[in-house]
Amino acid sequence: MGATILDSISIKTIDLATTNGKGPTLICSKMIREGTDPDTQVEFVRGTTPVFAPRSVGSWAAYRVREADDSGPIRFVKVSDPSDGL
């Protein structure tokens, strides 16, 4: 994966500056495929700056990014089957 993952009490912290452009949805989907418990809490940072509030790996894996287009800006969209499109 190439991401720096730091274990704190019960939350995994992932620095998005080290993920080669991969975002939370793809990172968490991969973590689940590699055996991470979907209930594991994860927070994303850039350096020391929090980017998103902590939530479960499973929650992040249930979303995909919808790129900005004529209908609006970039959005996270919930998918019915998190394994779709991976």
HTML snippet that shows the backbone in 3Dmol.js (N, CA, C, O; Angstrom):
<script src="https://3Dmol.org/build/3Dmol-min.js"></script>
<div id="view" style="width:600px;height:400px;position:relative"></div>
<script>
const pdb = `
ATOM      1  N   MET A   1       0.830  -1.187   0.000  1.00  0.00           N
ATOM      2  CA  MET A   1       0.000   0.000   0.000  1.00  0.00           C
ATOM      3  C   MET A   1       0.869   1.242   0.000  1.00  0.00           C
ATOM      4  O   MET A   1       0.513   2.232  -0.638  1.00  0.00           O
ATOM      5  N   GLY A   2       2.020   1.223   0.708  1.00  0.00           N
ATOM      6  CA  GLY A   2       2.896   2.366   0.713  1.00  0.00           C
ATOM      7  C   GLY A   2       2.507   3.454   1.697  1.00  0.00           C
ATOM      8  O   GLY A   2       3.245   4.430   1.834  1.00  0.00           O
ATOM      9  N   ALA A   3       1.383   3.331   2.387  1.00  0.00           N
ATOM     10  CA  ALA A   3       0.942   4.345   3.334  1.00  0.00           C
ATOM     11  C   ALA A   3       1.643   4.150   4.669  1.00  0.00           C
ATOM     12  O   ALA A   3       1.967   3.030   5.064  1.00  0.00           O
ATOM     13  N   THR A   4       1.865   5.252   5.347  1.00  0.00           N
ATOM     14  CA  THR A   4       2.381   5.171   6.699  1.00  0.00           C
ATOM     15  C   THR A   4       1.191   5.003   7.635  1.00  0.00           C
ATOM     16  O   THR A   4       0.306   5.858   7.669  1.00  0.00           O
ATOM     17  N   ILE A   5       1.161   3.930   8.382  1.00  0.00           N
ATOM     18  CA  ILE A   5       0.068   3.661   9.303  1.00  0.00           C
ATOM     19  C   ILE A   5       0.641   3.642  10.718  1.00  0.00           C
ATOM     20  O   ILE A   5       1.559   2.881  11.021  1.00  0.00           O
ATOM     21  N   LEU A   6       0.089   4.482  11.564  1.00  0.00           N
ATOM     22  CA  LEU A   6       0.522   4.559  12.950  1.00  0.00           C
ATOM     23  C   LEU A   6      -0.601   4.059  13.826  1.00  0.00           C
ATOM     24  O   LEU A   6      -1.727   4.544  13.716  1.00  0.00           O
ATOM     25  N   ASP A   7      -0.324   3.092  14.702  1.00  0.00           N
ATOM     26  CA  ASP A   7      -1.337   2.598  15.617  1.00  0.00           C
ATOM     27  C   ASP A   7      -1.366   3.486  16.847  1.00  0.00           C
ATOM     28  O   ASP A   7      -0.340   3.679  17.499  1.00  0.00           O
ATOM     29  N   SER A   8      -2.532   4.027  17.167  1.00  0.00           N
ATOM     30  CA  SER A   8      -2.715   4.691  18.443  1.00  0.00           C
ATOM     31  C   SER A   8      -3.735   3.850  19.193  1.00  0.00           C
ATOM     32  O   SER A   8      -4.137   2.801  18.691  1.00  0.00           O
ATOM     33  N   ILE A   9      -4.157   4.260  20.346  1.00  0.00           N
ATOM     34  CA  ILE A   9      -4.955   3.427  21.244  1.00  0.00           C
ATOM     35  C   ILE A   9      -5.881   2.483  20.496  1.00  0.00           C
ATOM     36  O   ILE A   9      -5.668   1.272  20.562  1.00  0.00           O
ATOM     37  N   SER A  10      -6.881   2.955  19.800  1.00  0.00           N
ATOM     38  CA  SER A  10      -7.755   2.061  19.046  1.00  0.00           C
ATOM     39  C   SER A  10      -8.097   2.634  17.682  1.00  0.00           C
ATOM     40  O   SER A  10      -9.042   2.187  17.032  1.00  0.00           O
ATOM     41  N   ILE A  11      -7.332   3.620  17.250  1.00  0.00           N
ATOM     42  CA  ILE A  11      -7.576   4.254  15.950  1.00  0.00           C
ATOM     43  C   ILE A  11      -6.305   4.163  15.117  1.00  0.00           C
ATOM     44  O   ILE A  11      -5.225   4.530  15.579  1.00  0.00           O
ATOM     45  N   LYS A  12      -6.436   3.675  13.892  1.00  0.00           N
ATOM     46  CA  LYS A  12      -5.302   3.690  12.963  1.00  0.00           C
ATOM     47  C   LYS A  12      -5.269   5.074  12.317  1.00  0.00           C
ATOM     48  O   LYS A  12      -6.300   5.593  11.889  1.00  0.00           O
ATOM     49  N   THR A  13      -4.090   5.659  12.252  1.00  0.00           N
ATOM     50  CA  THR A  13      -3.912   6.956  11.611  1.00  0.00           C
ATOM     51  C   THR A  13      -3.143   6.743  10.319  1.00  0.00           C
ATOM     52  O   THR A  13      -2.071   6.137  10.317  1.00  0.00           O
ATOM     53  N   ILE A  14      -3.693   7.245   9.216  1.00  0.00           N
ATOM     54  CA  ILE A  14      -3.055   7.098   7.906  1.00  0.00           C
ATOM     55  C   ILE A  14      -2.777   8.483   7.352  1.00  0.00           C
ATOM     56  O   ILE A  14      -3.675   9.319   7.255  1.00  0.00           O
ATOM     57  N   ASP A  15      -1.531   8.715   6.993  1.00  0.00           N
ATOM     58  CA  ASP A  15      -1.120   9.999   6.434  1.00  0.00           C
ATOM     59  C   ASP A  15      -1.332   9.966   4.919  1.00  0.00           C
ATOM     60  O   ASP A  15      -0.633   9.249   4.205  1.00  0.00           O
ATOM     61  N   LEU A  16      -2.289  10.737   4.442  1.00  0.00           N
ATOM     62  CA  LEU A  16      -2.608  10.749   3.012  1.00  0.00           C
ATOM     63  C   LEU A  16      -1.460  11.297   2.163  1.00  0.00           C
ATOM     64  O   LEU A  16      -1.439  11.101   0.948  1.00  0.00           O
ATOM     65  N   ALA A  17      -0.513  11.977   2.791  1.00  0.00           N
ATOM     66  CA  ALA A  17       0.653  12.472   2.051  1.00  0.00           C
ATOM     67  C   ALA A  17       1.573  11.330   1.632  1.00  0.00           C
ATOM     68  O   ALA A  17       2.489  11.535   0.836  1.00  0.00           O
ATOM     69  N   THR A  18       1.337  10.122   2.162  1.00  0.00           N
ATOM     70  CA  THR A  18       2.211   8.985   1.857  1.00  0.00           C
ATOM     71  C   THR A  18       1.508   7.887   1.067  1.00  0.00           C
ATOM     72  O   THR A  18       2.046   6.786   0.949  1.00  0.00           O
ATOM     73  N   THR A  19       0.315   8.156   0.520  1.00  0.00           N
ATOM     74  CA  THR A  19      -0.481   7.091  -0.110  1.00  0.00           C
ATOM     75  C   THR A  19      -0.460   7.126  -1.636  1.00  0.00           C
ATOM     76  O   THR A  19      -1.266   6.456  -2.281  1.00  0.00           O
ATOM     77  N   ASN A  20       0.446   7.894  -2.212  1.00  0.00           N
ATOM     78  CA  ASN A  20       0.561   7.962  -3.677  1.00  0.00           C
ATOM     79  C   ASN A  20      -0.750   8.303  -4.362  1.00  0.00           C
ATOM     80  O   ASN A  20      -1.075   7.742  -5.409  1.00  0.00           O
ATOM     81  N   GLY A  21      -1.506   9.230  -3.768  1.00  0.00           N
ATOM     82  CA  GLY A  21      -2.745   9.697  -4.390  1.00  0.00           C
ATOM     83  C   GLY A  21      -3.970   8.850  -4.129  1.00  0.00           C
ATOM     84  O   GLY A  21      -5.065   9.203  -4.566  1.00  0.00           O
ATOM     85  N   LYS A  22      -3.814   7.746  -3.430  1.00  0.00           N
ATOM     86  CA  LYS A  22      -4.979   6.908  -3.111  1.00  0.00           C
ATOM     87  C   LYS A  22      -5.750   7.549  -1.972  1.00  0.00           C
ATOM     88  O   LYS A  22      -5.159   8.031  -1.006  1.00  0.00           O
ATOM     89  N   GLY A  23      -7.069   7.552  -2.087  1.00  0.00           N
ATOM     90  CA  GLY A  23      -7.917   8.156  -1.075  1.00  0.00           C
ATOM     91  C   GLY A  23      -8.456   7.146  -0.080  1.00  0.00           C
ATOM     92  O   GLY A  23      -8.200   5.948  -0.198  1.00  0.00           O
ATOM     93  N   PRO A  24      -9.208   7.637   0.906  1.00  0.00           N
ATOM     94  CA  PRO A  24      -9.718   6.782   1.975  1.00  0.00           C
ATOM     95  C   PRO A  24     -10.545   5.589   1.508  1.00  0.00           C
ATOM     96  O   PRO A  24     -10.437   4.511   2.092  1.00  0.00           O
ATOM     97  N   THR A  25     -11.362   5.750   0.478  1.00  0.00           N
ATOM     98  CA  THR A  25     -12.238   4.646   0.065  1.00  0.00           C
ATOM     99  C   THR A  25     -11.431   3.473  -0.479  1.00  0.00           C
ATOM    100  O   THR A  25     -11.704   2.322  -0.139  1.00  0.00           O
ATOM    101  N   LEU A  26     -10.444   3.755  -1.320  1.00  0.00           N
ATOM    102  CA  LEU A  26      -9.619   2.678  -1.882  1.00  0.00           C
ATOM    103  C   LEU A  26      -8.702   2.068  -0.835  1.00  0.00           C
ATOM    104  O   LEU A  26      -8.518   0.852  -0.803  1.00  0.00           O
ATOM    105  N   ILE A  27      -8.128   2.903   0.019  1.00  0.00           N
ATOM    106  CA  ILE A  27      -7.245   2.403   1.072  1.00  0.00           C
ATOM    107  C   ILE A  27      -8.002   1.455   1.987  1.00  0.00           C
ATOM    108  O   ILE A  27      -7.511   0.372   2.302  1.00  0.00           O
ATOM    109  N   CYS A  28      -9.203   1.856   2.420  1.00  0.00           N
ATOM    110  CA  CYS A  28      -9.965   1.034   3.359  1.00  0.00           C
ATOM    111  C   CYS A  28     -10.486  -0.244   2.696  1.00  0.00           C
ATOM    112  O   CYS A  28     -10.532  -1.293   3.339  1.00  0.00           O
ATOM    113  N   SER A  29     -10.873  -0.171   1.439  1.00  0.00           N
ATOM    114  CA  SER A  29     -11.295  -1.386   0.732  1.00  0.00           C
ATOM    115  C   SER A  29     -10.149  -2.388   0.680  1.00  0.00           C
ATOM    116  O   SER A  29     -10.348  -3.585   0.886  1.00  0.00           O
ATOM    117  N   LYS A  30      -8.947  -1.887   0.404  1.00  0.00           N
ATOM    118  CA  LYS A  30      -7.774  -2.770   0.361  1.00  0.00           C
ATOM    119  C   LYS A  30      -7.474  -3.338   1.745  1.00  0.00           C
ATOM    120  O   LYS A  30      -7.133  -4.514   1.868  1.00  0.00           O
ATOM    121  N   MET A  31      -7.597  -2.515   2.786  1.00  0.00           N
ATOM    122  CA  MET A  31      -7.350  -2.993   4.142  1.00  0.00           C
ATOM    123  C   MET A  31      -8.282  -4.152   4.490  1.00  0.00           C
ATOM    124  O   MET A  31      -7.849  -5.129   5.102  1.00  0.00           O
ATOM    125  N   ILE A  32      -9.549  -4.054   4.110  1.00  0.00           N
ATOM    126  CA  ILE A  32     -10.512  -5.128   4.386  1.00  0.00           C
ATOM    127  C   ILE A  32     -10.125  -6.390   3.620  1.00  0.00           C
ATOM    128  O   ILE A  32     -10.147  -7.486   4.179  1.00  0.00           O
ATOM    129  N   ARG A  33      -9.769  -6.239   2.341  1.00  0.00           N
ATOM    130  CA  ARG A  33      -9.345  -7.405   1.544  1.00  0.00           C
ATOM    131  C   ARG A  33      -8.127  -8.076   2.168  1.00  0.00           C
ATOM    132  O   ARG A  33      -7.966  -9.291   2.055  1.00  0.00           O
ATOM    133  N   GLU A  34      -7.272  -7.301   2.823  1.00  0.00           N
ATOM    134  CA  GLU A  34      -6.058  -7.840   3.442  1.00  0.00           C
ATOM    135  C   GLU A  34      -6.296  -8.326   4.869  1.00  0.00           C
ATOM    136  O   GLU A  34      -5.352  -8.728   5.549  1.00  0.00           O
ATOM    137  N   GLY A  35      -7.554  -8.292   5.332  1.00  0.00           N
ATOM    138  CA  GLY A  35      -7.879  -8.887   6.622  1.00  0.00           C
ATOM    139  C   GLY A  35      -8.149  -7.948   7.777  1.00  0.00           C
ATOM    140  O   GLY A  35      -8.377  -8.417   8.892  1.00  0.00           O
ATOM    141  N   THR A  36      -8.133  -6.640   7.561  1.00  0.00           N
ATOM    142  CA  THR A  36      -8.445  -5.702   8.634  1.00  0.00           C
ATOM    143  C   THR A  36      -9.919  -5.811   8.998  1.00  0.00           C
ATOM    144  O   THR A  36     -10.778  -5.883   8.120  1.00  0.00           O
ATOM    145  N   ASP A  37     -10.207  -5.824  10.292  1.00  0.00           N
ATOM    146  CA  ASP A  37     -11.588  -5.852  10.777  1.00  0.00           C
ATOM    147  C   ASP A  37     -12.297  -4.584  10.309  1.00  0.00           C
ATOM    148  O   ASP A  37     -11.797  -3.485  10.546  1.00  0.00           O
ATOM    149  N   PRO A  38     -13.454  -4.711   9.647  1.00  0.00           N
ATOM    150  CA  PRO A  38     -14.185  -3.539   9.160  1.00  0.00           C
ATOM    151  C   PRO A  38     -14.589  -2.558  10.262  1.00  0.00           C
ATOM    152  O   PRO A  38     -14.871  -1.395   9.974  1.00  0.00           O
ATOM    153  N   ASP A  39     -14.619  -3.008  11.515  1.00  0.00           N
ATOM    154  CA  ASP A  39     -14.976  -2.119  12.623  1.00  0.00           C
ATOM    155  C   ASP A  39     -13.788  -1.308  13.149  1.00  0.00           C
ATOM    156  O   ASP A  39     -13.958  -0.460  14.025  1.00  0.00           O
ATOM    157  N   THR A  40     -12.603  -1.560  12.628  1.00  0.00           N
ATOM    158  CA  THR A  40     -11.416  -0.817  13.039  1.00  0.00           C
ATOM    159  C   THR A  40     -11.606   0.658  12.709  1.00  0.00           C
ATOM    160  O   THR A  40     -11.982   1.010  11.590  1.00  0.00           O
ATOM    161  N   GLN A  41     -11.345   1.512  13.683  1.00  0.00           N
ATOM    162  CA  GLN A  41     -11.454   2.949  13.468  1.00  0.00           C
ATOM    163  C   GLN A  41     -10.198   3.461  12.772  1.00  0.00           C
ATOM    164  O   GLN A  41      -9.089   3.013  13.063  1.00  0.00           O
ATOM    165  N   VAL A  42     -10.384   4.404  11.851  1.00  0.00           N
ATOM    166  CA  VAL A  42      -9.267   4.974  11.115  1.00  0.00           C
ATOM    167  C   VAL A  42      -9.485   6.474  10.981  1.00  0.00           C
ATOM    168  O   VAL A  42     -10.609   6.941  10.799  1.00  0.00           O
ATOM    169  N   GLU A  43      -8.385   7.221  11.073  1.00  0.00           N
ATOM    170  CA  GLU A  43      -8.464   8.651  10.793  1.00  0.00           C
ATOM    171  C   GLU A  43      -7.413   8.971   9.746  1.00  0.00           C
ATOM    172  O   GLU A  43      -6.348   8.355   9.714  1.00  0.00           O
ATOM    173  N   PHE A  44      -7.716   9.930   8.897  1.00  0.00           N
ATOM    174  CA  PHE A  44      -6.805  10.339   7.833  1.00  0.00           C
ATOM    175  C   PHE A  44      -6.278  11.729   8.133  1.00  0.00           C
ATOM    176  O   PHE A  44      -7.022  12.634   8.510  1.00  0.00           O
ATOM    177  N   VAL A  45      -4.966  11.874   7.953  1.00  0.00           N
ATOM    178  CA  VAL A  45      -4.293  13.141   8.197  1.00  0.00           C
ATOM    179  C   VAL A  45      -3.402  13.461   7.007  1.00  0.00           C
ATOM    180  O   VAL A  45      -3.130  12.602   6.168  1.00  0.00           O
ATOM    181  N   ARG A  46      -2.952  14.704   6.947  1.00  0.00           N
ATOM    182  CA  ARG A  46      -1.862  15.115   6.055  1.00  0.00           C
ATOM    183  C   ARG A  46      -0.830  15.731   6.989  1.00  0.00           C
ATOM    184  O   ARG A  46      -1.000  16.844   7.486  1.00  0.00           O
ATOM    185  N   GLY A  47       0.236  14.988   7.212  1.00  0.00           N
ATOM    186  CA  GLY A  47       1.201  15.411   8.222  1.00  0.00           C
ATOM    187  C   GLY A  47       0.559  15.296   9.596  1.00  0.00           C
ATOM    188  O   GLY A  47       0.219  14.200  10.040  1.00  0.00           O
ATOM    189  N   THR A  48       0.397  16.423  10.261  1.00  0.00           N
ATOM    190  CA  THR A  48      -0.259  16.420  11.575  1.00  0.00           C
ATOM    191  C   THR A  48      -1.668  17.003  11.522  1.00  0.00           C
ATOM    192  O   THR A  48      -2.319  17.140  12.557  1.00  0.00           O
ATOM    193  N   THR A  49      -2.143  17.346  10.329  1.00  0.00           N
ATOM    194  CA  THR A  49      -3.454  17.976  10.180  1.00  0.00           C
ATOM    195  C   THR A  49      -4.527  16.938   9.874  1.00  0.00           C
ATOM    196  O   THR A  49      -4.443  16.254   8.854  1.00  0.00           O
ATOM    197  N   PRO A  50      -5.542  16.806  10.745  1.00  0.00           N
ATOM    198  CA  PRO A  50      -6.643  15.881  10.447  1.00  0.00           C
ATOM    199  C   PRO A  50      -7.378  16.308   9.170  1.00  0.00           C
ATOM    200  O   PRO A  50      -7.626  17.494   8.955  1.00  0.00           O
ATOM    201  N   VAL A  51      -7.721  15.330   8.333  1.00  0.00           N
ATOM    202  CA  VAL A  51      -8.434  15.607   7.089  1.00  0.00           C
ATOM    203  C   VAL A  51      -9.903  15.214   7.221  1.00  0.00           C
ATOM    204  O   VAL A  51     -10.787  15.955   6.790  1.00  0.00           O
ATOM    205  N   PHE A  52     -10.164  14.060   7.812  1.00  0.00           N
ATOM    206  CA  PHE A  52     -11.524  13.567   8.027  1.00  0.00           C
ATOM    207  C   PHE A  52     -11.644  13.098   9.468  1.00  0.00           C
ATOM    208  O   PHE A  52     -10.660  12.670  10.071  1.00  0.00           O
ATOM    209  N   ALA A  53     -12.850  13.178  10.020  1.00  0.00           N
ATOM    210  CA  ALA A  53     -13.091  12.655  11.364  1.00  0.00           C
ATOM    211  C   ALA A  53     -12.931  11.137  11.352  1.00  0.00           C
ATOM    212  O   ALA A  53     -13.204  10.500  10.335  1.00  0.00           O
ATOM    213  N   PRO A  54     -12.494  10.547  12.468  1.00  0.00           N
ATOM    214  CA  PRO A  54     -12.359   9.090  12.533  1.00  0.00           C
ATOM    215  C   PRO A  54     -13.688   8.384  12.257  1.00  0.00           C
ATOM    216  O   PRO A  54     -14.746   8.819  12.713  1.00  0.00           O
ATOM    217  N   ARG A  55     -13.610   7.299  11.510  1.00  0.00           N
ATOM    218  CA  ARG A  55     -14.755   6.430  11.256  1.00  0.00           C
ATOM    219  C   ARG A  55     -14.228   5.044  10.952  1.00  0.00           C
ATOM    220  O   ARG A  55     -13.017   4.853  10.841  1.00  0.00           O
ATOM    221  N   SER A  56     -15.109   4.083  10.818  1.00  0.00           N
ATOM    222  CA  SER A  56     -14.653   2.701  10.629  1.00  0.00           C
ATOM    223  C   SER A  56     -14.141   2.464   9.211  1.00  0.00           C
ATOM    224  O   SER A  56     -14.540   3.125   8.252  1.00  0.00           O
ATOM    225  N   VAL A  57     -13.241   1.491   9.126  1.00  0.00           N
ATOM    226  CA  VAL A  57     -12.716   1.074   7.821  1.00  0.00           C
ATOM    227  C   VAL A  57     -13.877   0.628   6.928  1.00  0.00           C
ATOM    228  O   VAL A  57     -13.913   0.952   5.742  1.00  0.00           O
ATOM    229  N   GLY A  58     -14.827  -0.121   7.508  1.00  0.00           N
ATOM    230  CA  GLY A  58     -15.990  -0.591   6.748  1.00  0.00           C
ATOM    231  C   GLY A  58     -16.847   0.541   6.222  1.00  0.00           C
ATOM    232  O   GLY A  58     -17.377   0.467   5.114  1.00  0.00           O
ATOM    233  N   SER A  59     -16.980   1.587   7.017  1.00  0.00           N
ATOM    234  CA  SER A  59     -17.754   2.743   6.580  1.00  0.00           C
ATOM    235  C   SER A  59     -17.097   3.407   5.373  1.00  0.00           C
ATOM    236  O   SER A  59     -17.769   3.709   4.387  1.00  0.00           O
ATOM    237  N   TRP A  60     -15.782   3.636   5.446  1.00  0.00           N
ATOM    238  CA  TRP A  60     -15.077   4.221   4.311  1.00  0.00           C
ATOM    239  C   TRP A  60     -15.169   3.325   3.077  1.00  0.00           C
ATOM    240  O   TRP A  60     -15.340   3.819   1.962  1.00  0.00           O
ATOM    241  N   ALA A  61     -15.055   2.014   3.272  1.00  0.00           N
ATOM    242  CA  ALA A  61     -15.068   1.084   2.134  1.00  0.00           C
ATOM    243  C   ALA A  61     -16.421   1.061   1.428  1.00  0.00           C
ATOM    244  O   ALA A  61     -16.508   0.634   0.277  1.00  0.00           O
ATOM    245  N   ALA A  62     -17.467   1.512   2.100  1.00  0.00           N
ATOM    246  CA  ALA A  62     -18.812   1.509   1.516  1.00  0.00           C
ATOM    247  C   ALA A  62     -19.066   2.716   0.620  1.00  0.00           C
ATOM    248  O   ALA A  62     -20.174   2.880   0.110  1.00  0.00           O
ATOM    249  N   TYR A  63     -18.067   3.555   0.421  1.00  0.00           N
ATOM    250  CA  TYR A  63     -18.229   4.753  -0.413  1.00  0.00           C
ATOM    251  C   TYR A  63     -17.266   4.740  -1.581  1.00  0.00           C
ATOM    252  O   TYR A  63     -16.220   4.093  -1.534  1.00  0.00           O
ATOM    253  N   ARG A  64     -17.626   5.452  -2.616  1.00  0.00           N
ATOM    254  CA  ARG A  64     -16.751   5.693  -3.761  1.00  0.00           C
ATOM    255  C   ARG A  64     -16.761   7.192  -4.021  1.00  0.00           C
ATOM    256  O   ARG A  64     -17.680   7.898  -3.605  1.00  0.00           O
ATOM    257  N   VAL A  65     -15.749   7.665  -4.701  1.00  0.00           N
ATOM    258  CA  VAL A  65     -15.668   9.082  -5.038  1.00  0.00           C
ATOM    259  C   VAL A  65     -16.366   9.308  -6.372  1.00  0.00           C
ATOM    260  O   VAL A  65     -16.096   8.619  -7.356  1.00  0.00           O
ATOM    261  N   ARG A  66     -17.266  10.285  -6.387  1.00  0.00           N
ATOM    262  CA  ARG A  66     -17.867  10.726  -7.650  1.00  0.00           C
ATOM    263  C   ARG A  66     -17.155  12.010  -8.023  1.00  0.00           C
ATOM    264  O   ARG A  66     -17.231  13.007  -7.303  1.00  0.00           O
ATOM    265  N   GLU A  67     -16.471  11.982  -9.137  1.00  0.00           N
ATOM    266  CA  GLU A  67     -15.701  13.140  -9.562  1.00  0.00           C
ATOM    267  C   GLU A  67     -16.609  14.321  -9.890  1.00  0.00           C
ATOM    268  O   GLU A  67     -17.782  14.145 -10.222  1.00  0.00           O
ATOM    269  N   ALA A  68     -16.057  15.509  -9.794  1.00  0.00           N
ATOM    270  CA  ALA A  68     -16.801  16.713 -10.129  1.00  0.00           C
ATOM    271  C   ALA A  68     -17.184  16.684 -11.603  1.00  0.00           C
ATOM    272  O   ALA A  68     -16.405  16.263 -12.459  1.00  0.00           O
ATOM    273  N   ASP A  69     -18.393  17.137 -11.877  1.00  0.00           N
ATOM    274  CA  ASP A  69     -18.862  17.246 -13.259  1.00  0.00           C
ATOM    275  C   ASP A  69     -19.905  18.357 -13.316  1.00  0.00           C
ATOM    276  O   ASP A  69     -20.001  19.166 -12.393  1.00  0.00           O
ATOM    277  N   ASP A  70     -20.685  18.401 -14.392  1.00  0.00           N
ATOM    278  CA  ASP A  70     -21.704  19.447 -14.543  1.00  0.00           C
ATOM    279  C   ASP A  70     -22.776  19.386 -13.457  1.00  0.00           C
ATOM    280  O   ASP A  70     -23.437  20.388 -13.188  1.00  0.00           O
ATOM    281  N   SER A  71     -22.954  18.223 -12.832  1.00  0.00           N
ATOM    282  CA  SER A  71     -24.004  18.087 -11.817  1.00  0.00           C
ATOM    283  C   SER A  71     -23.543  18.548 -10.430  1.00  0.00           C
ATOM    284  O   SER A  71     -24.363  18.668  -9.519  1.00  0.00           O
ATOM    285  N   GLY A  72     -22.241  18.807 -10.258  1.00  0.00           N
ATOM    286  CA  GLY A  72     -21.774  19.293  -8.966  1.00  0.00           C
ATOM    287  C   GLY A  72     -20.340  18.930  -8.672  1.00  0.00           C
ATOM    288  O   GLY A  72     -19.657  18.321  -9.495  1.00  0.00           O
ATOM    289  N   PRO A  73     -19.880  19.315  -7.472  1.00  0.00           N
ATOM    290  CA  PRO A  73     -18.487  19.064  -7.088  1.00  0.00           C
ATOM    291  C   PRO A  73     -18.250  17.603  -6.717  1.00  0.00           C
ATOM    292  O   PRO A  73     -19.179  16.796  -6.680  1.00  0.00           O
ATOM    293  N   ILE A  74     -16.998  17.285  -6.446  1.00  0.00           N
ATOM    294  CA  ILE A  74     -16.632  15.935  -6.024  1.00  0.00           C
ATOM    295  C   ILE A  74     -17.433  15.547  -4.785  1.00  0.00           C
ATOM    296  O   ILE A  74     -17.674  16.378  -3.910  1.00  0.00           O
ATOM    297  N   ARG A  75     -17.843  14.279  -4.713  1.00  0.00           N
ATOM    298  CA  ARG A  75     -18.656  13.790  -3.589  1.00  0.00           C
ATOM    299  C   ARG A  75     -18.277  12.348  -3.267  1.00  0.00           C
ATOM    300  O   ARG A  75     -17.766  11.617  -4.115  1.00  0.00           O
ATOM    301  N   PHE A  76     -18.539  11.959  -2.024  1.00  0.00           N
ATOM    302  CA  PHE A  76     -18.471  10.557  -1.638  1.00  0.00           C
ATOM    303  C   PHE A  76     -19.877  10.001  -1.791  1.00  0.00           C
ATOM    304  O   PHE A  76     -20.831  10.562  -1.253  1.00  0.00           O
ATOM    305  N   VAL A  77     -20.011   8.886  -2.532  1.00  0.00           N
ATOM    306  CA  VAL A  77     -21.308   8.284  -2.811  1.00  0.00           C
ATOM    307  C   VAL A  77     -21.328   6.868  -2.243  1.00  0.00           C
ATOM    308  O   VAL A  77     -20.434   6.070  -2.524  1.00  0.00           O
ATOM    309  N   LYS A  78     -22.350   6.557  -1.443  1.00  0.00           N
ATOM    310  CA  LYS A  78     -22.470   5.218  -0.857  1.00  0.00           C
ATOM    311  C   LYS A  78     -22.842   4.229  -1.959  1.00  0.00           C
ATOM    312  O   LYS A  78     -23.681   4.517  -2.813  1.00  0.00           O
ATOM    313  N   VAL A  79     -22.205   3.059  -1.925  1.00  0.00           N
ATOM    314  CA  VAL A  79     -22.495   2.012  -2.899  1.00  0.00           C
ATOM    315  C   VAL A  79     -23.202   0.860  -2.209  1.00  0.00           C
ATOM    316  O   VAL A  79     -23.022   0.639  -1.011  1.00  0.00           O
ATOM    317  N   SER A  80     -24.007   0.125  -2.966  1.00  0.00           N
ATOM    318  CA  SER A  80     -24.747  -0.987  -2.359  1.00  0.00           C
ATOM    319  C   SER A  80     -23.846  -2.183  -2.060  1.00  0.00           C
ATOM    320  O   SER A  80     -24.073  -2.901  -1.086  1.00  0.00           O
ATOM    321  N   ASP A  81     -22.825  -2.403  -2.891  1.00  0.00           N
ATOM    322  CA  ASP A  81     -21.892  -3.519  -2.669  1.00  0.00           C
ATOM    323  C   ASP A  81     -20.484  -2.948  -2.692  1.00  0.00           C
ATOM    324  O   ASP A  81     -19.967  -2.639  -3.766  1.00  0.00           O
ATOM    325  N   PRO A  82     -19.841  -2.799  -1.517  1.00  0.00           N
ATOM    326  CA  PRO A  82     -18.514  -2.191  -1.468  1.00  0.00           C
ATOM    327  C   PRO A  82     -17.455  -2.906  -2.301  1.00  0.00           C
ATOM    328  O   PRO A  82     -16.422  -2.310  -2.607  1.00  0.00           O
ATOM    329  N   SER A  83     -17.676  -4.155  -2.673  1.00  0.00           N
ATOM    330  CA  SER A  83     -16.672  -4.847  -3.485  1.00  0.00           C
ATOM    331  C   SER A  83     -16.784  -4.486  -4.971  1.00  0.00           C
ATOM    332  O   SER A  83     -15.893  -4.818  -5.752  1.00  0.00           O
ATOM    333  N   ASP A  84     -17.868  -3.810  -5.369  1.00  0.00           N
ATOM    334  CA  ASP A  84     -18.039  -3.420  -6.768  1.00  0.00           C
ATOM    335  C   ASP A  84     -16.972  -2.408  -7.164  1.00  0.00           C
ATOM    336  O   ASP A  84     -16.655  -1.501  -6.394  1.00  0.00           O
ATOM    337  N   GLY A  85     -16.440  -2.558  -8.322  1.00  0.00           N
ATOM    338  CA  GLY A  85     -15.544  -1.575  -8.895  1.00  0.00           C
ATOM    339  C   GLY A  85     -14.138  -1.579  -8.329  1.00  0.00           C
ATOM    340  O   GLY A  85     -13.399  -0.612  -8.511  1.00  0.00           O
ATOM    341  N   LEU A  86     -13.754  -2.641  -7.648  1.00  0.00           N
ATOM    342  CA  LEU A  86     -12.384  -2.678  -7.112  1.00  0.00           C
ATOM    343  C   LEU A  86     -11.526  -3.604  -7.921  1.00  0.00           C
ATOM    344  O   LEU A  86     -10.343  -3.767  -7.624  1.00  0.00           O
TER     345      LEU A  86
END
`;
const viewer = $3Dmol.createViewer("view");
viewer.addModel(pdb, "pdb");
viewer.setStyle({}, {cartoon: {color: "spectrum"}});
viewer.zoomTo();
viewer.render();
</script>
